């Protein structure tokens, strides 16, 4: 016959909670340190994935993709490595792949013949001028909307169109600035 447990058999703790052991405290402090260093994201993704992420300062100081990607491709890096670099800068995989393929096609056109290089430079200028036209139209419609607003109509601000035009202008200018030169400044020395 088994003995019934007595009150003296249980440890004297509140609500049957026992004090922490030293090994449990060190494990707890290690987990707390990991949480402090990596936050929830680090705990959910795993610490090994956090090593590849860039800090906001590193992302801000990163080289422009319009310069970085042609340099990397001209130095012989494969597309997947360049795409991985862009993804570290918060690019989506689809956008990064499309951008790398466009830059690769531009480099091939630049190197193919003087005629294809001239066509590439013309395309870059058209992109830049098209972006400027989009910005101009966005600002013009916004100003006209302001005068109509003064007469009681709704004021239309086309900030999305203006930003799209500025981005297109910048992209065209960056491409034109790179490909207008006789020798690519990013090419490795021969």
N, C-alpha and C positions, 0 to 999 in steps of 0.2 A: 504494500500500500504506500502510495506516494504521499510525501508530506505537503501540506498546503504552504504556499509561500507566506512568510511573515513580513511584517512591515520593516523589520530590521534587515532583511535580505536585499532590499532596494537601496540604491545609493541616495544619499540625502541631497537631492537637487529639486529645483522648482519644476513642476510639471514633467518630471522624469527626463529632463534635459541634462546631459552630462557636460562637463566642461570640455573645451577643445584640448586635443593633444597637441604637443609641440609640432609634430610632423604635419598635422592638419592645418595649423596656423601658417607654416611656411608655404604649403601648397596654396592656401587662400591668399597669402600676400603675393605669391608668384602670379596667380591669376589676376589679382588686382593690378599688378605692375603691367601685365600684358594688356589689360583693358585700358590702363592709363596711356600706354605707348601707342596702341593701335586703335582704340575705340571699338565701337560695335562692329564696324566694317572689318577690322582686322580679326576680330574673334569669329565672325561669320565666314569670311573668306579663307582664313588661314594665314599665318604669318609669312609663309613662303611667297604668297602672291603680293604682299605689301612691299617687298623689297624692290619690285619692278616699277612701282608707281613713283611718279615725280611729285615733288612738293609744288605748291602753287608758285613759289618763287622761281623754281626751275622751269615750270611751264611758261611763266611770263617772260623769262629771259631766253627761251629757246629761239633758235634761228628760224626765220621765216620759212614755211614749207616750200614756197616758190624758189628758195635758194637751196634749202637742205636736200630736197628730193632729187633735183638734177645733179647736185654734187655727189650724192650717194650712188646714183645710177651710173654716173660717169666713172666713179671709182671702182665699179664692178660689183657692188653689193646686189644681192638678189632682191626681187620684188617683195618677197615675204618678210625679209628683215626690215625693209623700208616701211612696209605697211605696219609692222609691229611698232616701229618708232612713232609713226603717226597715231596709232591707237594709244600709245602712252601719253600723247598730247590731247587725249579725249576725242579723237576722231572716231567715227563709226567705221566698222570694217568695210562696209559697202562704199562709203565716201572715200576712204583711204585707198581702196583698190582702184576706184575710178580715177582718182587724182594721179596715182602712180602710173596707171596705164596711159593717161593723157600726156603726162610729162615724158614718158618713154617714147610715145609716138612723136611728140614735138622734137625730141633729140634726134630721132631717126630721120625726120624731115629736114632738120637743120644740117645733118651730116650727108644727106643723100645727094643733093646737087645745089648749085647756086639758085636755080629757078625755084626749087621747093623751099629753100631758105627764104627767098624773097616773098613767096606766097605765105610762109609762116609769119614773117614780119608784118605783112599786110593784114593778115588775120588778127594779129595782136593789136594793131592800130585800130582796126574796125571794132574789136571788142572794147577797147578803151574809149573810143568816140561814141559807141553805142551806149556805154555806161554813163558818159557825160550827158548824152541826150536824155536818157531816162531820169537822171538827177534834175536836169533843167525842166523837164515836163512836170515832175513831181513838185518842184518848188513853184513853178508857174501856176499849177492848179491849186496849190495851197494858198498862194497869194490871192488869186481870183476868188477862192472860197472865202477868204477873210473879208474882201470887199462886199461879197454877197451877204456875209454874216452881218455886216454893219446895217444892211437893209432888211434884216429879219429872217434871212435864210439860215440853213445849217452850215456851219463852218467845217469844211473837209480838210483834214491834215493827212497828207499821203506820206507819212513817215516811213512806212514799209517800202514803198516804191523808191523813196530817196535813199534809204539804206541799201537796198538791192542794187541801185545804180552806182553807189559809192563802192560797193564790193566788186562789182563787175569792172568798174574803172580801175580799181587797184589791181585786180588780177590781170587785166589787159596791159597795164603799165608795167607791172613786174615782169610779165612775159616779154614785152617789147624791149625793156631795158636789158634783159638777159640775152635774147637772141639777135639783137641788132648788131652785136659786135662780130668782128671777123673771126676771132678765136674765143671760144667759150672760156671765161675766166675760171670756171670750176673744173675744167678738164685736167686730168693728171698730166704731169710733165712727161714728155717723151724723150 
